[in-house]
Amino acid sequence: MRKIMLAAFGIALFSPAQAQDWPSKPITMMVSFTAGSSIDVAGRIIAARMAEILGHSIVIENVGGAGGMVGAARVAKGAPDGYQILFGNSATQTYSQSL
């Protein structure tokens, strides 16, 4: 029994990992400030470069309000699948626990 368990562990340990097909749909970059702001401009520059590197489209969604907290809360409560990312400033990355 012990040899079988060790063999199974060895096979699982050294078998090649299966690559996931990511991204398979557009990535949404949530910019937590209004369109035309300096953070929006920086987000668009970074999104363009990310799209080049990933070879996939990145959709920018501007959600302003409450100093960026509305967009940050939307991303925090979104699905943890990696298709929604937040771009903001230090205030949106370190929000209070009252949300």
Buried (B, 14 or more C-beta within 10 A) or exposed (E): EEEEEEEEEEEEEEEEEEEEEEBEEEBBBBBBBEEEBEBBEBBBEBBEEBBEEEEBEBBBBBBBEBBBBBBBBBBBEBEEEEBBBBBBBEEBEEBEEEE
